[in-house]
Amino acid sequence: MSNFSSKEKFVESFKLAVSEQYGRDFEDTYPVERYVVLGEMIRDYAGIHWKETKNAIKKSHTKQLYYFSMEFLMGRLLTSNLMNLGLYDVVKDGLEECGLSINELEEMESDAGLGNGGLGRLAACFLDSLASLDLAGNGNCIRYRYGLFKQKIENFRQVELPDCWLKNGNVWEIWKPQHAVQVKFGGKIDAYMDYNGKFHMEYAPDFVVRAVPYDEPIVGYHTKTTNTLRLWDAEVDEDSVQSGNLSKYLNDVLALTTNVYPDDSTTDGKKLRLKQEYFFVCAGINQIIESHLRVYPSLDNLPEKVAIQLNDTHPVLVIPELMRVLMDDYNYDWDPAWDIVRRTVAYTNHTVMAEALEKWPQDMMRELLPRVYMIIEEIDRRFRYEIEHQGKGYLASQVGILKDNQVHMAHLAIVGSHSVNGVAKIHTQILIDDVMSAFAGLYPGRFNNKTNGVTHRRWLLYSNPQLARLIEDTIGDGFIKDPEQLTRLMVHVDDPRLQERFMQVKRERKEILAKYVKDTLNIDIDIDSIFDCQAKRLHAYKRQLLNIFHIMHLYLRMKKDPNFRIYPRTFFFSAKAAPSYALAKEIIKLINMVADKVNNDPEISRFMKVVFIPNYSVSVAEILLNAADVSEQISTAGKEASGTGNMKYMMNGALTLGTLDGANVEIVEQVGYDNAEIFGLHVEDINELRKENSYNVWNLYNNNANIREVIESLKNNTWSNDPNEFQQIYNDLMLRNDEFFVLADFEAYIYAQSLVQQMYEDRSRWARMMLVNIAKSGYFSSDRTIREYANEIWGLTPIPFD
């Protein structure tokens, strides 16, 4: 009988486990001790299904996916694990009987600091969907001891503090030292050919570290399937320390897993990042090979039994590493090894931004990974030979893997995999037509689109139980297992009772956010104002600047014209800037200084408040996104690959105010232009301006009073007593000709915002629009995305349990 079979059984075993583990009466234990034991009990319960899943895969020879990603932003797992296991109510009632609140225990869990933004959250959604659809899909990542950083705002500026997410340990993980792997860096290679022309080599590395795995169960929704997220930590390899170098060696080992994305503006930082990438790739490949050979006699059938997906360019070293293992450790010749690699590996591209397509200096790669570099050279040589023979040698300067003294990781990914996908229709089209057009010409069948999705269980069901209940009352609970059933809401969108109930639910969510803002920032906000939200990483192309400029414009206009007043609105921002990204940090400072001015102006603050929520995280998102009325998705057209925040807002009944970029295009396809507010230049317009070189920011400045006033306010002490406070923003727009067309879209954005206000004032129309958005959001569930990957790229079928 399980510890969770009834409330009574749970209370009895919980109290016993706490007092036995900590050696004192239950009443005398600390809340954090109770949290740890509860987590361990849930993990052990999941362990039963975990074992059954592994056995079923082994017995049925089911094909498995390994998802390699530098980031997995899992968020807190207590609630979702309990809900997915169907234990939430038993535990909640049992804890109440012990005088404990489940919410207080939930608050003790830290967000795992395993990432930075959308890329990592997408990976987490994918793991949830894989398990919930009974597909064998595991994650592979690094166990970073500290997250990106904890953001505080001091004196209007971003301050970075360490994100100590492991301070209470991680209750979900199991340490598996018996599966440790040696990872080798640097050193010398002695190579020779034997009499049969076979290549042999001796490798003497100068730095060896042990990669030790920690496994977390990934629990599917109301199913037995429990997959694994494997996180690699770096530990000392006792036999490999050269005498006299102990403290340097220990520091080098520690550095490997200290931080996600070490600052790569220095050579040392770059080197560390490359080491991290190889570290988790080498360890992950080793694990895949070992577990494959425990079941099958050889690696010949690897592509039939294993799929490896590379989430962006960070794990692309999988390609040469798998070649290395096949040739050096298992004696494969080049051609059969290359065939195995290509059929096993697939690559997801997440960006069209040139600076984000990784390139590594050749000499750094050669020095750090001598054998892997030799293999990359040979891949490049054979690839160039192949295109030469197709009569397309003229493409070599565009598509070469090694060129300009750099290793082009995206090129290596395309050449070494059987599938390359973008993450929204427009993004994939831009890859094919523009960024990777030469490759698309060489390998037309290789490119495909898989529009991103988010797990509606976390982002609707668990984070917004009020709305979930309303939907269930209206269309039943089938949408939980099959999110496409949300379309059944369409027949009800004109029902005035449902519209009114929706507005009540939204108001409840706004109250929860308002309380959070009051408790953490001591700002009072009007719950009946329009909640207008932009929460995402801070980057110039995402154009938080356009948003704050509109707020500055409204403030200046209201100050000038006592007859001009807006419908009350609260603008929410939440964003981290990379520590070395000076412009992004200045934009954060501007937002906070404008907020200070607006919120403390008694004449204006009745109509407008600006709130910057520090330290954006999954947990902040779970309170913020479902309270939003307006979802700001205003990137420069052609720059945002997909976006997933846009889907979460839509699912919770917010209006997309956006450019035709990323998945916004498909959101509008689903809901129609009447139920979204689209503005601004299109990709074609921007390409035209660039081609003709006809965009001149000074013409706009000279001919548009609104633009001139906002730009001048940066320097005339409106927001700060120092006229040079926002010099970088000013220079970026006025001296570098506004690379992301902020001012080009400014008037269109102001107009779009005025239309949003008109729509909101018609309560019934607004409620109807929001219900349409929710009804059409099922398409953006990661369940749909994962089904497409499984059928079209990975060839996965559900695990058959007996």
C-alpha positions in Angstrom: 0.0 0.0 0.0 1.4 3.4 -1.0 2.1 6.3 1.4 -0.5 8.3 -0.6 -3.3 5.8 -0.7 -5.4 7.9 1.7 -5.1 11.1 3.7 -4.6 9.1 6.9 -1.9 6.9 5.4 -0.1 10.0 4.1 -0.2 11.9 7.4 1.1 8.9 9.3 4.0 8.2 6.9 4.9 11.9 6.4 5.2 12.5 10.2 7.2 9.4 10.7 9.5 10.1 7.8 10.2 13.7 9.0 11.0 12.7 12.5 13.1 9.7 11.5 15.1 11.6 9.0 15.9 14.5 11.4 15.9 12.6 14.7 13.3 14.7 16.5 9.6 14.9 17.0 7.6 16.2 14.0 6.4 19.2 16.0 10.1 20.3 16.6 11.2 20.1 12.9 11.7 23.1 10.7 9.5 23.9 7.7 12.3 23.4 5.2 12.9 19.9 6.7 9.3 19.1 6.1 9.5 20.4 2.6 12.5 18.2 1.8 10.9 15.0 3.2 7.7 15.7 1.3 9.7 16.2 -2.0 11.6 13.0 -1.4 8.4 11.0 -0.7 6.9 12.3 -4.0 10.1 11.5 -5.8 10.2 7.9 -4.4 6.6 7.4 -5.4 7.4 8.6 -8.9 10.3 6.1 -8.8 7.9 3.2 -9.1 6.7 4.4 -12.5 10.3 5.4 -13.4 11.4 1.8 -13.0 8.4 0.5 -14.9 9.1 3.0 -17.8 12.7 1.9 -18.1 11.7 -1.8 -18.0 9.0 -1.3 -20.6 11.4 0.6 -23.0 14.0 -2.1 -22.6 11.6 -5.0 -23.1 9.8 -3.5 -26.1 13.0 -2.0 -27.7 11.2 1.4 -28.0 13.1 4.1 -29.7 14.2 6.9 -27.4 14.9 10.6 -27.8 17.7 12.5 -26.1 17.1 16.2 -26.0 20.5 18.1 -25.6 20.0 21.6 -24.3 22.3 24.0 -22.4 19.1 25.1 -20.6 16.1 23.5 -18.9 14.0 26.1 -17.0 11.8 23.6 -15.1 10.2 26.0 -12.6 9.0 24.6 -9.3 8.0 21.0 -9.6 6.1 20.3 -6.3 2.7 21.2 -7.7 3.0 19.9 -11.2 4.4 16.5 -9.9 1.6 16.2 -7.4 -1.0 17.1 -10.0 0.5 14.9 -12.7 0.6 12.0 -10.3 -3.0 12.7 -9.2 -1.9 13.1 -5.5 -2.5 16.9 -5.0 -5.7 16.7 -3.0 -4.6 13.9 -0.7 -1.4 15.8 0.1 -3.1 19.2 0.5 -5.7 17.8 2.9 -3.1 15.7 4.8 -0.8 18.8 5.2 -3.8 20.8 6.5 -4.4 18.1 9.1 -0.8 18.6 10.2 -1.4 22.3 10.5 0.6 23.1 7.4 -0.3 25.0 4.2 0.7 23.4 0.9 1.2 26.9 -0.5 3.8 27.7 2.1 5.7 24.5 1.3 5.4 25.2 -2.4 7.1 28.6 -1.8 10.1 26.9 -0.3 11.1 25.4 -3.6 13.6 27.4 -5.6 13.2 27.8 -9.3 16.0 25.6 -10.7 18.6 27.9 -12.1 19.3 25.9 -15.2 18.9 28.5 -17.9 18.2 32.0 -19.1 15.0 32.4 -21.1 12.7 31.0 -23.7 15.0 28.3 -25.0 15.2 26.7 -21.6 11.5 27.0 -20.8 10.7 25.5 -24.2 12.9 22.5 -23.3 11.0 22.1 -20.0 7.6 22.2 -21.8 8.8 19.6 -24.3 9.8 17.2 -21.4 6.3 17.5 -19.9 4.6 16.8 -23.2 6.9 13.8 -24.1 6.1 12.1 -20.8 2.4 13.0 -21.0 2.1 11.5 -24.5 3.9 8.3 -23.3 6.9 9.0 -25.5 10.4 8.0 -24.3 12.2 11.3 -24.3 15.1 12.4 -21.9 16.8 15.7 -21.3 20.6 16.1 -21.1 22.0 19.3 -19.5 24.6 20.6 -17.0 23.8 20.8 -13.2 24.8 24.4 -12.8 25.4 25.2 -9.1 24.2 28.8 -9.6 21.6 30.1 -12.0 22.2 33.0 -14.4 22.0 35.6 -11.6 19.4 37.0 -9.1 18.4 40.4 -10.3 17.9 43.3 -7.9 17.1 46.8 -8.8 19.1 49.3 -6.8 19.2 53.0 -7.5 17.2 52.2 -10.7 19.9 49.9 -12.0 20.1 46.1 -12.4 22.4 44.5 -9.8 23.5 40.9 -10.3 23.6 38.7 -7.2 24.3 34.9 -7.1 21.3 32.7 -7.7 21.8 30.1 -5.0 19.0 27.8 -6.1 20.6 24.7 -4.5 20.8 26.2 -1.0 18.3 23.7 0.3 19.5 21.0 -2.1 17.3 19.7 -4.9 14.8 17.1 -3.7 14.0 15.8 -7.1 17.5 14.5 -8.1 19.2 11.2 -7.6 23.0 11.2 -7.5 24.5 8.5 -9.7 28.2 8.4 -9.1 28.4 4.8 -10.6 27.6 6.3 -14.0 30.5 8.9 -14.0 32.2 9.6 -17.3 35.8 10.9 -17.9 35.9 14.1 -20.1 39.2 15.0 -21.5 40.5 18.4 -22.7 43.7 19.8 -24.3 47.0 18.0 -24.6 48.7 16.2 -27.4 47.7 13.6 -30.0 50.1 11.1 -31.6 48.6 9.6 -34.7 49.8 6.9 -37.1 48.5 4.7 -39.9 48.9 0.9 -39.6 49.8 -1.5 -42.4 46.1 -1.7 -43.4 45.8 2.0 -43.8 43.8 2.2 -40.5 44.1 5.3 -38.4 45.3 5.0 -34.8 46.0 7.6 -32.2 47.3 8.1 -28.7 45.8 11.0 -26.8 47.5 12.6 -23.8 45.1 15.2 -22.4 46.2 17.9 -20.0 42.9 18.3 -18.2 40.6 15.4 -17.2 37.4 15.8 -15.2 34.7 13.3 -14.1 31.2 14.1 -15.3 28.8 12.7 -12.6 25.1 12.5 -13.4 22.1 13.6 -11.2 18.8 12.3 -12.5 15.4 13.9 -12.1 12.2 12.0 -12.9 10.0 13.7 -15.4 6.4 12.7 -14.6 3.7 12.6 -17.3 0.1 13.7 -16.7 -2.0 10.8 -15.3 0.2 8.2 -17.0 2.9 5.7 -16.0 5.5 7.2 -18.3 8.3 8.8 -16.3 11.3 10.0 -18.3 14.7 11.3 -17.1 16.3 14.7 -17.0 20.0 14.0 -16.6 22.1 16.8 -15.2 25.9 16.5 -15.3 28.1 17.9 -12.5 31.9 18.1 -12.7 34.0 16.3 -10.1 37.7 15.7 -9.5 39.3 12.8 -11.4 41.8 11.7 -8.7 44.1 10.0 -11.0 44.6 12.9 -13.4 45.8 15.7 -11.3 49.4 16.7 -12.1 51.4 17.2 -8.9 52.0 20.8 -8.0 48.8 22.0 -9.8 46.2 21.0 -7.3 44.6 24.4 -6.5 44.4 25.4 -10.2 43.0 22.0 -11.1 40.3 22.3 -8.4 39.3 25.8 -9.6 39.1 24.6 -13.2 36.8 21.7 -12.2 34.6 24.0 -10.1 34.3 26.6 -12.9 32.9 24.0 -15.3 29.5 23.9 -13.6 29.4 27.1 -11.6 27.3 29.2 -13.8 25.0 29.0 -16.8 26.5 31.1 -19.7 29.7 32.5 -18.3 30.5 36.0 -19.6 32.0 35.4 -23.0 33.2 38.9 -23.6 36.7 37.7 -22.5 38.9 34.9 -24.0 38.8 33.0 -20.7 35.0 33.3 -20.6 34.7 32.0 -24.2 37.0 29.1 -23.4 35.0 28.1 -20.3 31.8 28.2 -22.4 33.3 25.9 -25.0 34.5 23.6 -22.3 31.0 23.5 -20.8 29.5 22.6 -24.2 31.9 19.8 -24.7 31.6 18.6 -21.1 27.8 17.8 -21.3 28.0 16.6 -24.9 30.8 14.1 -24.2 29.1 12.8 -21.1 25.7 12.6 -22.7 27.0 10.7 -25.8 28.9 8.3 -23.5 25.7 7.5 -21.6 23.6 7.0 -24.8 26.2 4.5 -26.2 26.5 2.6 -22.9 22.8 2.2 -22.4 22.3 1.2 -26.1 25.0 -1.5 -25.8 23.3 -2.9 -22.7 20.3 -3.8 -24.9 21.7 -4.3 -28.4 24.8 -6.2 -29.7 26.2 -3.3 -31.8 25.8 0.4 -32.7 24.8 -0.4 -36.3 21.1 0.2 -35.3 21.7 3.4 -33.3 19.6 5.6 -35.6 16.7 3.1 -35.4 16.7 3.2 -31.6 18.0 6.6 -30.7 17.1 10.2 -31.8 19.3 13.1 -30.6 17.8 16.6 -30.9 20.2 19.6 -30.7 18.4 22.5 -29.1 20.2 25.4 -30.8 23.9 25.5 -31.6 25.3 25.0 -28.1 25.3 21.1 -28.3 26.4 20.8 -31.9 29.7 19.2 -30.7 27.5 16.0 -30.5 28.2 15.5 -34.2 32.1 15.3 -34.1 32.0 13.7 -30.7 29.7 10.8 -31.9 32.0 10.4 -34.9 35.0 10.2 -32.5 33.5 7.6 -30.3 32.3 5.4 -33.3 35.7 5.6 -35.0 38.2 5.6 -32.1 36.4 3.5 -29.6 34.4 1.1 -31.8 36.5 0.9 -35.0 34.0 2.2 -37.5 35.3 3.5 -40.8 34.4 7.1 -41.7 31.5 6.5 -44.1 29.4 4.0 -41.9 30.1 6.2 -38.9 29.0 9.4 -40.7 25.8 7.6 -41.9 25.0 6.7 -38.3 25.6 10.2 -37.0 23.5 11.9 -39.7 20.6 9.6 -39.3 20.6 10.0 -35.5 21.0 13.7 -35.1 18.6 16.6 -35.8 19.0 20.3 -35.2 16.6 23.1 -34.1 17.6 26.6 -35.0 16.3 29.3 -32.7 17.6 32.5 -34.1 18.2 34.5 -37.3 20.5 36.9 -35.3 24.0 36.5 -36.8 25.7 37.1 -33.4 23.7 34.3 -31.8 24.8 31.7 -34.4 27.8 30.4 -32.6 31.3 30.6 -34.0 34.5 29.5 -32.2 38.0 30.6 -33.0 39.7 27.6 -34.7 42.9 27.8 -32.6 40.8 27.7 -29.4 38.9 24.6 -30.6 42.2 23.0 -31.8 43.9 23.6 -28.5 41.0 22.6 -26.2 39.6 19.6 -28.2 42.4 18.4 -30.5 40.8 15.2 -31.6 37.3 16.7 -32.1 38.9 19.5 -34.1 40.7 17.0 -36.4 37.3 15.4 -37.1 35.6 18.8 -37.8 38.4 19.5 -40.3 37.7 16.2 -42.1 33.9 16.9 -42.1 34.6 20.3 -43.7 37.1 18.8 -46.2 34.6 16.1 -47.3 31.7 18.6 -47.5 33.7 21.0 -49.7 34.7 18.0 -51.9 31.0 17.0 -52.2 29.8 20.5 -53.3 32.8 20.9 -55.6 31.7 17.6 -57.3 28.1 18.9 -57.7 29.5 21.9 -59.5 28.6 24.2 -56.6 32.1 24.9 -55.4 31.3 28.7 -55.6 29.2 28.2 -52.5 32.1 27.1 -50.4 32.8 30.7 -49.1 29.2 30.9 -47.8 28.7 27.4 -46.5 32.1 26.3 -45.3 32.3 25.0 -41.7 35.8 26.3 -41.3 36.3 29.8 -42.6 37.7 33.1 -41.5 39.6 31.3 -38.8 36.4 30.2 -37.1 34.3 27.1 -36.7 30.7 27.8 -37.8 28.6 25.7 -35.5 25.3 26.2 -37.3 26.9 25.0 -40.6 28.3 22.0 -38.8 24.8 21.3 -37.5 23.2 21.4 -40.9 25.8 19.3 -42.6 25.8 16.7 -39.8 22.1 16.1 -39.3 19.1 14.8 -41.2 16.7 17.5 -40.2 16.9 21.3 -39.6 13.9 23.0 -38.2 12.8 26.5 -37.4 10.3 27.2 -34.6 7.6 29.2 -36.4 6.4 29.4 -40.0 7.8 32.8 -40.7 11.1 32.0 -39.0 11.6 28.8 -41.0 10.8 30.7 -44.2 13.4 33.3 -43.4 16.0 30.5 -42.7 15.2 29.0 -46.1 15.0 32.2 -48.1 17.7 34.2 -46.5 20.0 33.1 -43.5 20.5 29.5 -44.8 19.4 29.8 -48.4 22.6 28.2 -49.8 22.1 25.2 -47.5 18.4 25.0 -48.4 19.5 24.8 -52.1 21.9 21.9 -51.3 19.6 20.0 -49.0 16.0 21.0 -49.9 14.4 18.1 -48.0 16.3 18.8 -44.8 14.5 22.0 -43.7 11.1 21.9 -42.0 9.1 23.9 -39.5 7.9 22.9 -36.0 6.0 25.8 -34.4 6.8 26.0 -30.7 4.2 25.2 -28.1 3.9 25.5 -24.3 2.5 22.9 -21.8 -1.0 24.0 -21.2 -1.0 21.9 -18.0 1.5 24.2 -16.3 0.5 27.5 -18.0 -3.3 27.2 -17.8 -4.4 24.3 -15.6 -2.0 24.7 -12.6 -1.1 28.3 -12.7 -4.6 29.5 -13.4 -7.0 27.2 -11.6 -9.8 29.8 -11.7 -9.8 29.9 -15.5 -9.3 26.2 -15.8 -12.5 25.7 -13.6 -14.5 28.1 -15.8 -13.4 26.2 -19.0 -14.3 22.9 -17.4 -17.7 24.1 -16.4 -18.3 25.2 -20.0 -16.9 22.4 -22.1 -15.9 19.6 -19.8 -12.4 18.4 -18.9 -11.4 16.7 -22.2 -9.1 19.7 -23.0 -6.7 18.6 -20.3 -5.6 15.5 -22.2 -6.5 16.9 -25.6 -5.9 20.7 -25.7 -7.4 21.0 -29.2 -10.8 20.5 -27.5 -10.5 24.1 -26.3 -12.1 25.1 -29.7 -15.4 23.9 -28.2 -15.5 27.2 -26.4 -16.2 28.9 -29.7 -19.9 28.1 -29.5 -20.1 29.9 -26.2 -18.1 33.1 -26.8 -21.2 35.2 -27.3 -22.9 34.0 -24.1 -23.1 37.1 -21.9 -23.0 35.0 -18.7 -19.8 33.3 -19.7 -18.3 36.7 -20.7 -19.1 38.1 -17.3 -17.7 35.1 -15.5 -14.5 35.4 -17.5 -14.1 39.0 -16.5 -14.5 38.0 -12.9 -11.9 35.3 -13.2 -9.5 37.8 -14.8 -10.2 40.2 -12.0 -9.3 37.5 -9.4 -6.0 36.9 -11.2 -5.3 40.7 -11.3 -5.9 40.8 -7.5 -3.3 38.1 -6.9 -0.8 40.0 -9.0 -1.6 43.3 -7.3 -1.1 41.7 -3.9 2.3 40.3 -5.1 3.3 43.8 -6.3 2.2 45.4 -3.1 4.0 42.8 -0.9 7.3 42.8 -2.9 7.5 46.4 -4.3 5.1 48.3 -2.1 3.3 49.8 -5.1 -0.5 50.1 -5.1 -2.1 49.4 -8.4 -5.7 49.9 -9.7 -7.1 46.4 -10.3 -9.6 47.8 -12.8 -6.9 49.4 -14.9 -5.8 47.7 -18.1 -2.9 45.4 -17.2 -0.4 45.7 -20.0 2.6 43.3 -19.8 6.0 42.8 -21.5 8.0 40.1 -19.8 11.0 38.6 -21.6 14.7 38.8 -21.8 15.9 42.4 -22.4 17.3 42.7 -25.9 17.3 45.6 -28.3 15.4 43.6 -30.9 12.6 42.8 -28.5 12.0 46.6 -28.3 11.2 47.2 -24.6 12.3 50.7 -25.7 9.3 51.1 -28.0 7.0 50.3 -25.0 8.7 52.7 -22.6 8.7 55.4 -25.3 5.0 55.1 -25.6 4.6 55.5 -21.8 6.9 58.6 -21.9 4.8 60.0 -24.7 1.6 59.5 -22.8 3.0 61.1 -19.7 4.4 64.2 -21.5 1.1 64.6 -23.4 -1.0 64.4 -20.2 1.3 66.9 -18.5 0.9 69.4 -21.4 -2.8 68.9 -22.0 -5.1 68.8 -18.9 -8.0 67.6 -21.2 -6.1 64.6 -22.4 -6.5 61.6 -20.1 -6.3 57.9 -20.8 -8.3 54.9 -19.5 -6.4 53.8 -16.4 -3.5 51.5 -17.3 -0.8 49.6 -15.5 2.4 48.8 -17.5 4.3 45.8 -16.3 7.9 45.0 -17.3 10.0 42.1 -16.2 13.4 41.3 -17.8 17.0 40.4 -17.1 19.8 41.9 -19.2 23.0 40.0 -19.8 25.6 41.3 -17.3 27.9 42.6 -20.1 25.1 44.1 -22.3 25.4 47.8 -21.5 22.6 49.1 -23.7 20.1 46.6 -22.3 21.1 47.6 -18.8 20.6 51.3 -19.7 17.0 50.5 -20.9 16.3 48.9 -17.6 17.5 52.0 -15.8 15.3 54.2 -18.1 12.2 52.0 -17.4 12.8 52.3 -13.6 13.4 56.1 -13.7 10.3 56.7 -15.8 8.4 54.5 -13.4 9.6 56.5 -10.4 8.6 59.8 -12.1 5.1 58.5 -13.2 4.2 56.7 -10.0 5.1 59.6 -7.8 3.2 62.2 -9.9 -0.2 62.6 -8.1 -1.8 64.2 -11.2 -0.8 61.3 -13.5 -0.5 58.2 -11.3 -4.3 57.9 -11.0 -4.3 57.1 -14.7 -1.0 55.3 -15.2 1.4 53.2 -13.2 4.7 51.6 -14.3 5.9 48.5 -12.5 9.2 46.7 -13.1 9.2 43.3 -11.4 12.7 42.2 -10.7 14.2 38.8 -11.2 11.9 37.4 -13.9 11.5 33.7 -13.5 9.1 30.9 -14.2 7.4 31.5 -10.8 7.0 35.3 -11.5 5.6 34.4 -14.9 3.0 32.1 -13.3 1.5 35.1 -11.5 2.1 37.8 -14.2 1.0 36.2 -17.4 -2.5 35.1 -16.4 -3.3 38.5 -15.0 -2.5 40.3 -18.2 -5.0 42.0 -20.4 -2.5 43.0 -23.1 0.4 40.9 -24.2 3.3 43.0 -25.7 5.0 41.1 -28.5 6.6 44.0 -30.3 9.9 42.7 -31.7 11.2 44.0 -35.0 9.6 42.0 -37.7 11.9 39.1 -38.8 13.9 39.0 -35.6 12.0 36.9 -33.0 12.2 33.2 -34.0 8.9 32.3 -32.3 8.3 33.5 -28.8 6.4 31.3 -26.3 5.3 34.0 -23.9 2.8 35.1 -26.6 1.2 31.6 -26.4 0.9 31.7 -22.6 -0.8 35.1 -22.5 -3.2 34.0 -25.3 -4.1 30.8 -23.4 -5.0 32.9 -20.3 -7.1 35.4 -22.2 -4.9 38.4 -23.2 -4.9 40.4 -26.4 -1.7 40.0 -28.5 -0.5 43.5 -29.4 2.3 42.7 -31.8 4.2 42.9 -35.0 3.9 40.2 -37.6 6.9 38.3 -36.2 7.6 34.8 -34.9 4.5 32.9 -33.7 2.4 36.1 -33.6 1.8 35.4 -37.3 0.2 32.0 -36.5 -1.7 33.4 -33.5 -3.4 35.9 -35.9 -4.0 33.0 -38.3 -5.9 31.2 -35.5 -7.9 34.1 -34.0 -8.2 36.5 -37.0 -7.2 40.2 -37.2 -10.4 41.1 -35.2 -9.1 39.4 -32.1 -5.5 40.7 -32.0 -3.9 44.1 -32.6 -1.2 44.0 -35.2 0.9 47.0 -36.2 4.2 48.1 -37.7 6.5 47.3 -40.6 6.4 43.8 -42.1 9.5 41.8 -42.8 9.3 42.7 -46.5 9.1 46.5 -45.7 12.2 46.2 -43.5 14.1 44.2 -46.1 13.2 46.9 -48.6 14.4 49.7 -46.4 17.7 47.9 -45.7 18.2 47.1 -49.4 17.5 50.6 -50.6 19.4 52.0 -47.6 16.5 54.5 -47.3 15.8 54.6 -43.6 17.0 57.8 -42.0 16.1 58.3 -38.4 16.8 62.1 -38.6 14.0 62.6 -41.1 11.6 61.0 -38.6 13.1 63.1 -35.8 12.8 66.4 -37.8 9.3 65.7 -39.1 7.5 64.2 -36.1 6.9 66.2 -33.0 6.0 63.2 -30.9 9.2 61.5 -31.7 11.2 64.6 -31.2 9.7 65.3 -27.8 10.4 61.7 -26.5 14.0 61.7 -27.8 14.6 65.2 -26.3 13.2 64.1 -23.0 16.2 61.7 -22.7 18.5 64.6 -22.5 16.5 67.5 -21.0 16.4 66.3 -17.4 12.8 65.1 -17.6 13.6 61.7 -16.2 17.0 62.3 -14.6 19.1 65.2 -13.4 22.0 64.1 -15.5 21.6 64.9 -19.3 24.0 62.1 -20.2 22.2 59.4 -18.2 20.7 57.8 -21.3 23.5 58.6 -23.8 23.8 55.0 -25.0 20.1 54.8 -25.9 20.4 58.1 -27.7 23.5 57.1 -29.6 22.0 53.7 -30.5 18.9 55.4 -32.1 20.2 58.7 -33.4 23.9 57.9 -34.3 23.6 54.3 -35.3 20.4 54.9 -37.2 18.0 52.8 -35.0 19.0 49.3 -36.1 15.7 47.8 -34.9 13.3 50.4 -36.3 11.9 51.6 -33.0 11.1 55.0 -34.2 9.9 53.8 -37.6 7.1 51.9 -35.8 6.5 54.5 -33.1 3.4 56.3 -34.6 1.8 52.9 -35.6 2.3 51.7 -32.1 0.8 54.7 -30.4 -2.2 54.3 -32.7 -2.5 50.6 -32.0 -2.4 51.3 -28.3 -5.3 53.8 -28.6 -7.3 51.1 -30.4 -6.6 48.7 -27.6 -8.1 51.2 -25.1 -11.2 51.6 -27.2 -11.7 47.8 -27.4 -11.2 47.4 -23.7 -13.8 50.0 -22.9 -16.4 47.8 -24.6 -16.6 45.2 -21.9 -18.6 42.6 -23.7 -16.6 42.8 -26.9 -13.4 42.5 -24.9 -14.6 39.4 -23.1 -15.6 37.8 -26.4 -12.2 38.5 -27.9 -10.4 37.0 -25.0 -12.6 33.9 -25.1 -11.8 33.5 -28.8 -8.1 33.7 -27.9 -8.5 31.0 -25.3 -10.6 28.8 -27.6 -7.9 28.9 -30.3 -4.9 28.5 -28.1 -5.0 24.6 -28.1 -2.9 24.6 -31.3 -0.1 26.2 -29.3 0.1 23.4 -26.8 3.5 21.7 -26.8 1.6 18.4 -27.1 0.9 19.3 -30.7 4.5 20.4 -31.3 5.9 17.2 -29.8 3.6 15.0 -31.8 4.9 16.7 -35.0 8.5 16.2 -33.9 7.8 12.5 -33.0 6.1 11.7 -36.3 8.1 13.7 -38.7 11.7 13.8 -37.3 12.2 11.4 -34.5 10.1 8.4 -35.5 9.0 7.8 -31.9 6.0 5.6 -30.9 4.3 5.4 -27.5 5.9 3.1 -24.9 3.8 -0.1 -24.7 3.2 -1.0 -21.0 2.0 -4.5 -20.4 
